Amino acid sequence: MSKTTVNRIALFSILLLAGIFSACTAGQQASKDKKGDKIVIGLSEPNLGWPYIAAFVREFKPIIDGMDNVEAIVLSADGNIEKQINDINDLIVEGVDIILVCSLDGEAVIPALAKAHAAGIPVLAVSNMPGKDGEQYITGYSGPDDYEQGRIAAQIMVDAIGTSGNIIMIEGTAGQSTTLLRAQGWNDKMAGIAPGMKLLASQPCDWDGAKEKAAMQAFVTRYGSQINGVFAQGSGASVAEAVRDAGLNAPVVCTGADVATLEAIKAGYLYGTMQQSPYLDASQAIDLAIKIVGGEKLPAFRNIIPMPAVTAKNVKDIKPDY
Protein backbone atom coordinates (compact mmCIF):
# COMPACT_ATOMS: atom_id res chain seq x y z
CA MET A 1 0.00 0.00 0.00
CA SER A 2 1.41 3.37 -1.02
CA LYS A 3 2.04 6.17 1.47
CA THR A 4 -0.56 8.32 -0.32
CA THR A 5 -3.22 5.63 0.13
CA VAL A 6 -2.40 5.30 3.85
CA ASN A 7 -2.69 9.06 4.30
CA ARG A 8 -6.06 9.08 2.52
CA ILE A 9 -7.38 6.28 4.75
CA ALA A 10 -6.15 8.09 7.88
CA LEU A 11 -7.76 11.35 6.74
CA PHE A 12 -11.04 9.54 6.00
CA SER A 13 -10.99 7.95 9.49
CA ILE A 14 -10.41 11.31 11.14
CA LEU A 15 -13.25 12.91 9.19
CA LEU A 16 -15.55 9.98 10.00
CA LEU A 17 -14.81 10.23 13.72
CA ALA A 18 -15.26 13.97 13.63
CA GLY A 19 -18.65 13.52 11.99
CA ILE A 20 -19.72 10.98 14.59
CA PHE A 21 -18.54 13.27 17.42
CA SER A 22 -20.32 16.23 15.84
CA ALA A 23 -23.54 14.26 15.50
CA CYS A 24 -23.34 13.12 19.13
CA THR A 25 -22.64 16.65 20.33
CA ALA A 26 -25.54 17.99 18.29
CA GLY A 27 -27.80 15.32 19.74
CA GLN A 28 -26.71 16.11 23.28
CA GLN A 29 -27.19 19.84 22.64
CA ALA A 30 -30.64 19.21 21.14
CA SER A 31 -31.56 17.19 24.22
CA LYS A 32 -30.20 19.94 26.46
CA ASP A 33 -32.08 22.60 24.50
CA LYS A 34 -35.28 20.57 24.70
CA LYS A 35 -34.90 20.26 28.47
CA GLY A 36 -33.86 23.89 28.59
CA ASP A 37 -37.25 24.92 27.23
CA LYS A 38 -38.46 24.66 30.81
CA ILE A 39 -37.32 26.96 33.58
CA VAL A 40 -36.29 24.87 36.59
CA ILE A 41 -36.75 26.59 39.94
CA GLY A 42 -35.12 25.15 43.04
CA LEU A 43 -36.83 25.96 46.35
CA SER A 44 -34.99 25.43 49.63
CA GLU A 45 -37.30 25.68 52.65
CA PRO A 46 -36.25 25.51 56.33
CA ASN A 47 -38.97 23.19 57.57
CA LEU A 48 -42.21 21.99 55.95
CA GLY A 49 -43.43 21.19 59.45
CA TRP A 50 -43.86 24.90 60.19
CA PRO A 51 -47.45 26.00 59.42
CA TYR A 52 -46.59 29.05 57.32
CA ILE A 53 -43.90 27.25 55.31
CA ALA A 54 -46.30 24.37 54.67
CA ALA A 55 -48.95 26.88 53.53
CA PHE A 56 -46.42 28.61 51.25
CA VAL A 57 -45.52 25.32 49.55
CA ARG A 58 -49.20 24.36 49.23
CA GLU A 59 -49.71 27.57 47.26
CA PHE A 60 -46.39 27.32 45.38
CA LYS A 61 -46.85 23.86 43.87
CA PRO A 62 -50.22 24.39 42.11
CA ILE A 63 -49.00 27.64 40.57
CA ILE A 64 -45.96 25.83 39.15
CA ASP A 65 -48.07 22.86 38.04
CA GLY A 66 -50.27 25.23 36.06
CA MET A 67 -47.32 26.51 34.01
CA ASP A 68 -46.21 24.69 30.87
CA ASN A 69 -42.71 26.15 30.82
CA VAL A 70 -41.75 25.96 34.52
CA GLU A 71 -40.98 23.12 36.90
CA ALA A 72 -39.71 23.11 40.47
CA ILE A 73 -37.62 21.05 42.86
CA VAL A 74 -38.79 21.64 46.44
CA LEU A 75 -36.54 20.61 49.34
CA SER A 76 -37.13 20.87 53.09
CA ALA A 77 -34.27 21.16 55.59
CA ASP A 78 -36.51 19.73 58.33
CA GLY A 79 -35.16 22.26 60.82
CA ASN A 80 -31.51 21.28 60.23
CA ILE A 81 -29.19 23.97 58.85
CA GLU A 82 -26.63 21.41 57.68
CA LYS A 83 -29.33 19.76 55.61
CA GLN A 84 -30.35 23.10 54.14
CA ILE A 85 -26.77 23.76 53.09
CA ASN A 86 -26.63 20.30 51.50
CA ASP A 87 -30.00 20.93 49.83
CA ILE A 88 -28.68 24.11 48.22
CA ASN A 89 -25.54 22.27 47.11
CA ASP A 90 -27.75 19.57 45.55
CA LEU A 91 -29.69 22.23 43.63
CA ILE A 92 -26.40 23.67 42.37
CA VAL A 93 -25.29 20.23 41.14
CA GLU A 94 -28.71 19.73 39.55
CA GLY A 95 -28.06 22.87 37.52
CA VAL A 96 -31.37 24.59 38.24
CA ASP A 97 -31.96 27.97 36.62
CA ILE A 98 -32.58 29.80 39.90
CA ILE A 99 -32.66 28.95 43.62
CA LEU A 100 -35.26 30.38 45.99
CA VAL A 101 -34.06 30.27 49.60
CA CYS A 102 -35.99 30.76 52.81
CA SER A 103 -33.15 30.44 55.28
CA LEU A 104 -33.28 28.54 58.54
CA ASP A 105 -30.27 30.46 59.85
CA GLY A 106 -29.50 33.69 57.99
CA GLU A 107 -25.80 33.62 58.86
CA ALA A 108 -25.00 29.91 58.55
CA VAL A 109 -26.58 29.75 55.08
CA ILE A 110 -24.28 32.42 53.60
CA PRO A 111 -21.49 30.05 52.35
CA ALA A 112 -24.10 28.07 50.40
CA LEU A 113 -25.44 31.27 48.85
CA ALA A 114 -21.89 32.24 47.90
CA LYS A 115 -21.38 28.85 46.26
CA ALA A 116 -24.53 29.25 44.16
CA HIS A 117 -23.46 32.75 43.17
CA ALA A 118 -20.00 31.47 42.14
CA ALA A 119 -21.69 28.76 40.04
CA GLY A 120 -23.60 31.45 38.14
CA ILE A 121 -26.98 30.45 39.55
CA PRO A 122 -29.07 33.43 40.70
CA VAL A 123 -30.54 33.28 44.20
CA LEU A 124 -33.77 34.94 45.26
CA ALA A 125 -34.35 35.13 49.01
CA VAL A 126 -38.00 34.41 49.82
CA SER A 127 -40.10 34.85 52.97
CA ASN A 128 -37.03 35.93 54.96
CA MET A 129 -33.68 37.57 54.35
CA PRO A 130 -30.22 36.07 54.91
CA GLY A 131 -27.73 37.91 57.10
CA LYS A 132 -26.43 41.21 55.77
CA ASP A 133 -23.17 39.68 54.55
CA GLY A 134 -25.23 37.31 52.39
CA GLU A 135 -27.05 40.07 50.52
CA GLN A 136 -24.15 40.36 48.04
CA TYR A 137 -24.92 36.83 46.82
CA ILE A 138 -28.64 37.25 46.14
CA THR A 139 -30.38 38.96 43.24
CA GLY A 140 -33.15 40.25 45.48
CA TYR A 141 -35.78 39.49 48.07
CA SER A 142 -39.48 38.66 47.85
CA GLY A 143 -41.84 38.35 50.81
CA PRO A 144 -42.96 40.07 53.99
CA ASP A 145 -40.96 42.74 55.79
CA ASP A 146 -40.27 41.10 59.14
CA TYR A 147 -38.84 44.28 60.65
CA GLU A 148 -41.95 46.23 59.66
CA GLN A 149 -44.15 43.47 61.07
CA GLY A 150 -42.49 43.98 64.43
CA ARG A 151 -43.23 47.70 64.18
CA ILE A 152 -46.87 47.07 63.20
CA ALA A 153 -47.28 44.68 66.15
CA ALA A 154 -45.83 47.30 68.50
CA GLN A 155 -48.29 49.92 67.28
CA ILE A 156 -51.21 47.53 67.72
CA MET A 157 -50.07 46.81 71.29
CA VAL A 158 -49.82 50.52 72.11
CA ASP A 159 -53.33 50.97 70.72
CA ALA A 160 -54.44 48.19 73.09
CA ILE A 161 -52.75 49.09 76.40
CA GLY A 162 -51.11 52.49 76.03
CA THR A 163 -47.45 53.42 76.27
CA SER A 164 -46.30 51.44 79.30
CA GLY A 165 -46.53 47.86 80.54
CA ASN A 166 -44.76 44.53 80.93
CA ILE A 167 -44.55 42.42 77.79
CA ILE A 168 -43.88 38.75 77.13
CA MET A 169 -42.44 37.91 73.69
CA ILE A 170 -43.00 34.42 72.26
CA GLU A 171 -40.38 34.14 69.53
CA GLY A 172 -39.82 31.95 66.48
CA THR A 173 -36.60 30.02 65.89
CA ALA A 174 -33.47 31.34 67.60
CA GLY A 175 -31.03 32.92 65.14
CA GLN A 176 -33.45 33.03 62.21
CA SER A 177 -33.69 36.43 60.55
CA THR A 178 -37.50 36.41 60.85
CA THR A 179 -37.21 36.10 64.63
CA LEU A 180 -34.45 38.69 64.96
CA LEU A 181 -36.06 41.28 62.68
CA ARG A 182 -39.52 41.05 64.22
CA ALA A 183 -37.97 41.58 67.65
CA GLN A 184 -35.82 44.45 66.39
CA GLY A 185 -38.76 46.15 64.70
CA TRP A 186 -40.82 45.81 67.88
CA ASN A 187 -38.02 47.18 70.08
CA ASP A 188 -37.23 50.10 67.79
CA LYS A 189 -40.87 51.14 67.46
CA MET A 190 -41.46 50.88 71.21
CA ALA A 191 -38.36 52.96 71.93
CA GLY A 192 -39.86 55.73 69.81
CA ILE A 193 -43.52 55.70 70.85
CA ALA A 194 -43.70 53.83 74.17
CA PRO A 195 -40.44 53.96 76.15
CA GLY A 196 -42.38 52.79 79.21
CA MET A 197 -42.86 49.32 77.70
CA LYS A 198 -40.66 46.69 79.35
CA LEU A 199 -39.82 43.26 77.97
CA LEU A 200 -40.45 41.00 80.94
CA ALA A 201 -39.28 37.76 79.29
CA SER A 202 -38.98 36.00 75.91
CA GLN A 203 -38.73 32.42 74.68
CA PRO A 204 -37.94 30.93 71.23
CA CYS A 205 -40.55 28.29 70.34
CA ASP A 206 -39.65 27.26 66.75
CA TRP A 207 -43.01 28.37 65.27
CA ASP A 208 -44.60 25.40 67.06
CA GLY A 209 -48.07 26.08 68.48
CA ALA A 210 -47.73 23.47 71.25
CA LYS A 211 -44.36 24.88 72.37
CA GLU A 212 -45.76 28.42 72.24
CA LYS A 213 -48.72 27.52 74.43
CA ALA A 214 -46.52 25.66 76.94
CA ALA A 215 -44.10 28.58 77.13
CA MET A 216 -46.95 31.03 77.72
CA GLN A 217 -48.43 28.83 80.43
CA ALA A 218 -45.04 28.79 82.16
CA PHE A 219 -44.78 32.58 81.94
CA VAL A 220 -48.30 32.96 83.37
CA THR A 221 -47.32 30.73 86.29
CA ARG A 222 -44.15 32.73 86.90
CA TYR A 223 -45.33 36.30 86.34
CA GLY A 224 -49.11 36.18 86.65
CA SER A 225 -50.77 39.58 86.74
CA GLN A 226 -47.46 41.35 86.12
CA ILE A 227 -48.01 40.55 82.43
CA ASN A 228 -49.76 43.40 80.63
CA GLY A 229 -49.42 42.20 77.04
CA VAL A 230 -47.96 39.48 74.81
CA PHE A 231 -46.29 39.67 71.40
CA ALA A 232 -46.40 36.25 69.74
CA GLN A 233 -44.20 36.28 66.65
CA GLY A 234 -46.12 33.35 65.16
CA SER A 235 -49.84 32.92 64.56
CA GLY A 236 -50.64 33.52 68.24
CA ALA A 237 -53.89 31.58 68.68
CA SER A 238 -52.41 28.99 71.03
CA VAL A 239 -50.70 31.72 73.06
CA ALA A 240 -53.97 33.64 73.34
CA GLU A 241 -55.71 30.46 74.52
CA ALA A 242 -53.18 30.12 77.36
CA VAL A 243 -53.78 33.73 78.40
CA ARG A 244 -57.56 33.33 78.20
CA ASP A 245 -57.59 30.05 80.11
CA ALA A 246 -55.56 31.67 82.92
CA GLY A 247 -58.09 34.47 83.21
CA LEU A 248 -55.35 37.01 82.54
CA ASN A 249 -56.23 40.45 81.18
CA ALA A 250 -53.32 40.83 78.75
CA PRO A 251 -53.90 41.55 75.04
CA VAL A 252 -52.10 39.24 72.63
CA VAL A 253 -50.73 40.57 69.33
CA CYS A 254 -49.26 38.26 66.69
CA THR A 255 -48.43 37.99 62.96
CA GLY A 256 -50.26 36.29 60.12
CA ALA A 257 -53.97 35.78 59.53
CA ASP A 258 -54.69 32.06 59.45
CA VAL A 259 -58.13 30.67 60.30
CA ALA A 260 -57.36 30.11 64.00
CA THR A 261 -55.97 33.62 64.43
CA LEU A 262 -58.95 35.32 62.81
CA GLU A 263 -61.41 33.21 64.79
CA ALA A 264 -59.60 34.13 68.02
CA ILE A 265 -59.87 37.83 67.14
CA LYS A 266 -63.58 37.42 66.40
CA ALA A 267 -64.03 35.60 69.72
CA GLY A 268 -62.32 38.45 71.54
CA TYR A 269 -59.37 36.69 73.16
CA LEU A 270 -56.70 37.74 70.61
CA TYR A 271 -56.35 41.48 70.10
CA GLY A 272 -54.70 41.91 66.70
CA THR A 273 -52.32 40.80 63.96
CA MET A 274 -51.30 41.67 60.41
CA GLN A 275 -51.82 39.69 57.23
CA GLN A 276 -49.03 37.69 55.61
CA SER A 277 -50.53 35.80 52.71
CA PRO A 278 -48.63 32.65 51.68
CA TYR A 279 -50.42 32.84 48.31
CA LEU A 280 -49.11 36.34 47.61
CA ASP A 281 -45.73 35.34 48.98
CA ALA A 282 -45.50 32.27 46.71
CA SER A 283 -46.99 33.82 43.58
CA GLN A 284 -44.78 36.91 43.76
CA ALA A 285 -41.68 34.76 44.32
CA ILE A 286 -42.46 32.70 41.21
CA ASP A 287 -43.15 35.79 39.13
CA LEU A 288 -39.88 37.43 40.16
CA ALA A 289 -37.91 34.19 39.67
CA ILE A 290 -39.14 33.93 36.06
CA LYS A 291 -38.22 37.57 35.47
CA ILE A 292 -34.71 36.99 36.80
CA VAL A 293 -34.15 33.91 34.62
CA GLY A 294 -35.43 35.90 31.63
CA GLY A 295 -32.87 38.62 32.25
CA GLU A 296 -35.37 41.21 33.48
CA LYS A 297 -34.53 43.67 36.23
CA LEU A 298 -36.52 43.39 39.45
CA PRO A 299 -38.76 46.32 40.43
CA ALA A 300 -36.65 46.68 43.59
CA PHE A 301 -34.07 44.72 45.57
CA ARG A 302 -36.66 44.19 48.33
CA ASN A 303 -40.14 43.35 47.02
CA ILE A 304 -42.60 43.38 49.92
CA ILE A 305 -46.06 41.82 49.96
CA PRO A 306 -48.98 43.74 51.56
CA MET A 307 -49.28 43.38 55.37
CA PRO A 308 -52.41 45.24 56.59
CA ALA A 309 -53.14 45.32 60.33
CA VAL A 310 -56.12 43.25 61.52
CA THR A 311 -58.14 43.84 64.71
CA ALA A 312 -61.77 43.43 65.77
CA LYS A 313 -62.55 46.60 63.80
CA ASN A 314 -61.88 45.01 60.40
CA VAL A 315 -61.58 41.26 60.96
CA LYS A 316 -64.97 40.59 59.33
CA ASP A 317 -63.55 41.94 56.05
CA ILE A 318 -60.43 39.75 56.11
CA LYS A 319 -60.24 36.36 54.43
CA PRO A 320 -57.96 33.77 56.12
CA ASP A 321 -54.50 33.49 54.61
CA TYR A 322 -54.48 29.73 55.24
Secondary structure, 3 states (H helix, E strand, C coil): CCHHHHHHHHHHHHHHHHHHHHHHHHHHHHHHHHHHCCEEEEEEECCCCCHHHHHHHHHHHHHHHCCCCEEEEEEECCCCHHHHHHHHHHHHHHCCCEEEECCCCCCCCHHHHHHHHHCCCCEEEECCCCCHHHHHHCCEEEECCHHHHHHHHHHHHHHHHCCEEEEEEEECCCCCHHHHHHHHHHHHHHHHHCCEEEEEEEEECCCCHHHHHHHHHHHHHHHHHHCCEEEECCCCHHHHHHHHHCCCCCCEECCCCCHHHHHHHHHCCCCEEECCCHHHHHHHHHHHHHHHHCCCCCCCCEEECCCCEEECCCHHHCCCCC
